[in-house]
Amino acid sequence: MNIAQMKHETTKVPVVDTKVSNDNASEIASFTIYIDPEKESAALRKFDVYLLPVSVVFLVLSALDRNNLGNARVFGFDKDIGLKGDEFGNITLLSSLCTIVFEVPWVLAVKRFGANKSLGTALILWSCCTLGTAFIQNYGQAIAVRMLLNTFEAGLAQSFAYLFSTIYPRERIGKRIMTTNLAMCISGAFGGLFAYSVQTMGNQRGLAAWRWLFIIEFCITVLVGGIGWILLPTSAEKAWFLSEEEQKTMRLKRQRDFVHRGEDNFDPKWVKFALTDPFIWFLGTGFFTSSVAINGFVNYLTVPIYVLGAISLITQVYYSDKLNKRGVFIVGSCIPVAVGYLICIFTANTVAGYIGMFVLVIAVTWISTNLSPDSKRAIGMPLAYSIGNLSSLVASQLYPSQQGPRYIIGNATSAGLSLVAGVLYAGCWLLLKRRNAQKAKLLAEGATTNGLEGDMSLDSMYIL
């Protein structure tokens, strides 16, 4: 039976358990597996209904718990626990280090134990740290609690991005990963308003307003996040909200996408492959240079900027998915970012620089769709993220309050780093284009293998 016939005989395609041997899995992947597009779309729509809202809720709650420490300072946090000099900065620095260190382990936990167990555990642990923040009495306790909080929240965004990459087709993943960025916009836009409403309470029952801020956040996180935890699936193929037929469809999809997904079990060899792939390091460094500016200026953003950022994000992701191109959007966005910061240098009116404050970085989507199998992606994607998050260690130095409102040094540095990021992203594009050309040449010559595995093999072409 030829492929055309297979497309009309979908019921004859056998459903094989995902726990197959390596040889059988490779053999299955070598054949064309047809899946009825309507059945596949029906299954994916359920993930949109049950999973996407949970990702937004988790990320908004996480960002509120993490970022409201800055709002607590307005309520007297520093004075109440006796902070002096640079001690608050030390708390932020050490907490950021925990985020960087624990991003990869959390993504690996999602791959090994499933989303519901791993992310549910993270929710409970960071909620406890949020409540603990309400009762800290000194500098040492503040360091311990906030380091633990960032440890448990470290890989949340990357874990959801990884989970999406195991569910959705590569050309449709951008719109889903976009929800993680939208969650940050929501948190940034309205977190301050939430904190202000708590501040109006004043001292209640002998507790300062900033302590009530974290107590209330704990209650919201446990209640709303707990409901979300119930909705989280174990894996794409075992999601509780899918019918038996839809679970079969997802298992077929797993087999069809074997080249991109790989084996269920984690093979340590992919750690080496991820660490030696220049694409990951180039992209991570580009992510670093483009993130320094945003992280440094984030404390000075207002609701309109977050709204404009969200509009930019939605527009770019839509066309990135539609055209199935990533690099051109990333490189192209670096130019208006640099221009926006340069405008800020020559005018104190920050409205002129709005265009430069929030331009989509599609790096997460790009790397999640181009690394395979799952084991390499589970290492490489959070690794690039960790490199990018190093920006938080230096960004705070770019915008000291005494240099406002124009922040000439900070904006000039941000403009330069945005251009450097553009060069790095262009280098990633050229690297992937060269790899595709080499694969196409070998295939045209009749080669069936180049001796490489995963995304480097002839079975996989990169999305540019």
LINDA-V886963 format. One record per residue. PSI is psi in whole degrees, -180 to 180 (NA if undefined). OMEGA is omega in radians with two decimals (NA if undefined). BURIAL is I if it has 24 or more other C-alpha atoms within 12 Angstrom, else O. Layout:
psi={PSI/PSI}
omega={OMEGA/OMEGA}
burial={BURIAL/BURIAL}
//
This chain:
psi={128/176/-40/-39/-37/-33/-18/3/49/-27/-15/-7/121/144/119/140/144/-18/70/163/163/-43/-46/-39/-42/-39/-42/-42/-22/-13/153/122/119/136/131/119/-35/-39/-40/-44/-37/-42/-44/-33/-34/-36/-36/-38/-42/-34/-45/-46/-35/-41/-42/-46/-48/-44/-36/-46/-42/-46/-39/-47/-37/-41/-18/-2/-35/-39/-32/-28/-35/-29/-1/19/-52/-46/-41/-33/5/37/144/154/-125/17/-37/-41/-36/-38/-46/-43/-50/-36/-41/-36/-38/-39/-47/-42/-35/9/-48/-48/-37/-39/-40/-34/-39/-41/-41/-45/-10/158/-42/-42/-47/-52/-30/-41/-43/-42/-48/-45/-44/-28/-41/-38/-35/-46/-39/-33/-32/-16/12/148/-15/177/-45/-44/-38/-43/-48/-48/-44/-31/-42/-40/-49/-30/-44/-23/-5/-51/22/-55/-42/-34/-43/-40/-42/-44/-43/-37/-20/-7/-51/152/153/-35/-1/6/-26/-43/-26/-44/-27/-29/-30/-40/-38/-36/-39/-39/-42/-46/-45/-37/-37/-4/-40/-37/-39/-44/-39/-41/-34/-37/-34/-16/-32/-164/131/133/36/6/138/159/-38/-28/-40/-31/-46/-29/-46/-41/-40/-46/-43/-44/-45/-42/-59/-46/-35/-39/-42/-37/-41/-32/-14/136/161/-49/174/-35/-13/21/130/-26/0/145/168/-41/-38/-35/-38/-41/-42/-32/-39/-42/-39/-41/-42/-36/26/-38/-39/-32/-41/-163/158/-43/144/127/120/-19/-25/-17/-47/-45/-38/-43/-21/10/114/-30/-43/-43/-39/-46/-42/-41/-38/-40/-38/-52/-32/-17/-24/-45/-50/-44/-35/-33/-4/-31/-12/8/151/173/-45/-36/-41/-37/-46/-38/-41/-40/-44/-43/-47/-42/-48/-39/-40/-50/-28/-43/-42/-42/-8/43/140/-50/-42/-33/-39/-50/-44/-32/-20/-29/-53/-28/-49/-43/-43/-43/-36/-37/-40/-28/-37/2/143/-6/106/-15/-35/-23/9/-37/-27/-6/-33/92/135/132/107/18/-39/-45/-42/-47/-33/-26/-12/-7/131/152/-164/-37/-42/-39/-37/-21/-51/-40/-53/-26/-46/-39/-43/-41/-43/-38/-10/-20/-29/-21/-23/-19/-34/-20/-12/-28/61/142/-29/-12/-1/166/-6/-25/59/-49/-46/-45/-37/-42/-43/-41/-45/-43/-31/-39/-39/-41/-41/-40/-42/-43/-37/-37/-39/-45/-45/-38/-48/-38/-40/-41/-43/-41/-40/-41/-43/-38/-45/-42/-39/-28/-1/8/146/-13/153/11/7/167/168/-140/-15/-12/171/-14/-9/131/144/146/120/NA}
omega={-3.13/-3.06/3.14/3.12/-3.14/-3.11/3.11/-3.11/-3.05/-3.10/-3.11/3.11/-3.08/3.04/-3.09/3.12/-3.12/3.12/3.13/3.12/-3.12/-3.12/-3.14/3.14/3.13/-3.14/3.11/-3.08/-3.09/3.13/3.07/3.10/-3.13/3.08/3.11/-3.10/-3.14/3.11/3.12/3.13/3.13/3.12/-3.12/3.10/3.11/3.06/3.08/-3.08/-3.01/-3.01/-3.07/3.11/3.13/3.14/3.12/-3.13/-3.13/-3.05/3.08/3.13/3.12/-3.12/3.10/-3.13/-3.07/-2.99/-3.08/3.03/3.08/3.09/3.14/3.14/3.13/-3.09/3.12/-3.12/-3.07/-3.09/-3.05/-3.14/3.01/3.12/3.14/3.01/-3.08/-3.04/3.09/3.08/3.10/3.10/3.14/-3.11/-3.11/3.10/3.12/3.11/3.11/3.09/-3.09/-3.05/-2.95/3.11/-3.13/-3.13/-3.12/3.09/3.09/3.11/3.10/3.11/-3.06/-2.99/-3.12/-3.06/-3.04/-3.14/-3.05/-3.10/3.04/3.07/3.12/3.14/-3.12/-3.06/-3.13/3.08/3.10/3.12/3.08/3.10/3.13/3.12/-3.11/-3.02/3.10/-3.05/-3.08/-3.07/-3.11/3.11/3.13/3.13/-3.08/-3.07/-3.08/3.04/3.10/3.13/-3.13/3.08/-3.07/3.11/-2.88/-2.99/-3.01/-3.11/-3.13/3.13/3.08/3.11/3.09/3.14/3.11/-3.11/3.09/-3.07/-2.97/3.03/-3.06/-3.09/-3.12/-3.02/-3.06/-3.11/3.12/3.11/3.11/-3.10/3.12/3.12/3.11/3.11/3.11/3.10/3.13/-3.13/-3.12/-3.07/-2.97/3.11/3.12/3.12/3.10/-3.14/3.14/-3.14/3.09/-3.13/-3.12/3.10/-3.04/3.11/3.13/3.10/3.08/-3.13/3.14/-3.09/-3.11/3.09/3.08/3.11/-3.11/3.07/3.13/3.09/3.10/-3.12/3.13/-3.11/-3.13/-3.09/-3.08/3.12/3.12/3.08/3.10/3.14/-3.14/-3.07/-3.09/3.11/3.02/3.11/-3.13/-3.06/-3.07/-3.12/-3.04/-3.07/3.08/3.03/3.12/3.12/3.13/3.05/3.06/3.11/3.14/3.07/3.06/3.11/3.10/3.12/-3.14/-3.08/-3.04/-3.13/-3.13/-3.05/-3.12/-3.08/3.14/-3.08/3.12/3.09/-3.08/-3.11/-3.10/3.03/3.12/-3.12/3.13/-3.09/-3.10/3.14/-3.12/-3.13/-3.12/-3.10/3.09/-3.11/3.12/3.12/3.06/3.10/3.11/-3.07/3.13/-3.12/-3.14/-3.09/-3.09/-3.13/-3.13/-3.04/-2.97/-3.12/-3.09/-3.14/3.13/-3.09/3.14/-3.14/3.11/3.12/3.11/3.10/3.13/3.11/3.10/-3.12/-3.11/-3.11/-3.08/3.13/3.14/-3.10/3.07/3.09/-3.07/-3.12/-3.12/3.12/-3.13/-3.01/-3.08/3.13/-3.14/-3.12/-3.11/-3.10/-3.12/-3.11/3.10/3.07/-3.14/3.13/-3.14/3.13/3.09/3.08/3.14/-3.14/-3.01/3.08/3.11/-3.13/-3.07/3.10/-3.12/-3.10/-3.10/-3.08/-3.08/-3.02/-3.11/3.02/-3.03/2.94/-3.06/-3.07/-3.11/3.11/-3.10/-3.08/-3.12/-3.12/-3.06/3.08/3.07/0.05/-3.11/-3.08/3.10/3.14/-3.13/3.07/-2.99/-3.08/3.10/3.08/3.10/3.10/-3.12/3.09/3.11/-3.09/3.00/-3.14/-3.12/-3.12/-3.10/-3.02/-3.06/-3.13/-3.03/-3.01/3.04/-3.01/-3.09/3.13/-3.14/0.08/-3.02/3.09/-3.02/-3.11/-3.12/-3.12/3.10/3.10/-3.14/3.11/3.14/3.14/3.10/3.09/3.07/3.11/3.11/3.11/-3.14/3.11/3.07/3.08/3.07/-3.14/3.13/3.13/-3.13/3.11/3.12/3.12/3.10/-3.13/3.11/3.11/-3.13/3.13/3.14/3.13/3.12/3.13/3.09/-3.14/3.11/3.11/3.02/3.12/-3.11/-3.08/3.06/-3.11/3.13/-3.08/3.12/-3.11/-3.03/3.04/-3.10/3.00/-3.09/NA}
burial={O/O/O/O/O/O/O/O/O/O/O/O/I/O/I/I/O/I/O/O/O/O/O/O/I/O/O/I/I/O/O/I/I/I/I/I/O/O/I/I/O/O/I/I/O/I/I/I/O/I/I/I/I/I/I/I/I/I/I/I/I/I/I/I/I/I/I/I/I/I/I/I/I/O/I/O/I/I/O/I/I/O/I/O/O/O/O/I/I/O/I/I/I/I/I/I/I/I/I/I/I/I/I/I/I/I/I/I/I/I/I/I/O/I/I/I/O/I/I/I/I/I/I/I/I/I/I/I/I/I/I/I/I/I/I/I/O/O/I/O/O/I/I/I/I/I/I/I/I/I/I/I/I/I/I/I/I/I/I/I/I/I/I/I/I/I/I/I/I/I/I/I/I/I/I/I/I/I/I/I/I/I/I/I/I/I/I/I/I/I/I/I/O/I/I/O/O/I/I/O/O/O/O/O/O/O/O/I/I/I/I/I/I/I/I/I/I/I/O/I/I/I/O/I/I/I/O/I/I/I/I/I/I/I/I/I/I/I/I/O/I/I/O/O/O/I/I/I/I/I/I/I/I/I/I/I/I/I/I/I/I/I/I/I/O/O/O/O/O/I/O/O/I/I/I/O/I/I/I/I/I/I/I/I/I/I/I/I/I/I/I/I/I/I/I/I/I/I/I/I/I/I/I/O/I/I/I/I/I/I/O/I/I/I/O/I/I/I/O/I/I/O/O/I/I/I/I/I/I/I/I/I/I/I/I/I/I/I/I/I/I/I/I/I/I/O/O/O/O/I/O/O/I/I/I/I/I/I/I/I/I/I/I/I/I/I/I/I/I/I/I/I/I/I/I/I/I/I/I/I/I/I/I/I/I/I/I/I/I/I/I/I/I/I/I/I/I/I/I/O/O/O/O/O/O/I/I/I/I/I/I/I/I/I/I/I/I/I/I/I/I/I/I/I/I/I/I/I/I/O/I/I/O/O/I/I/O/O/I/O/O/O/O/O/O/O/O/O/O/O/O/O/I/I/I/I/I/I/I/I/I/I/I/I}
//
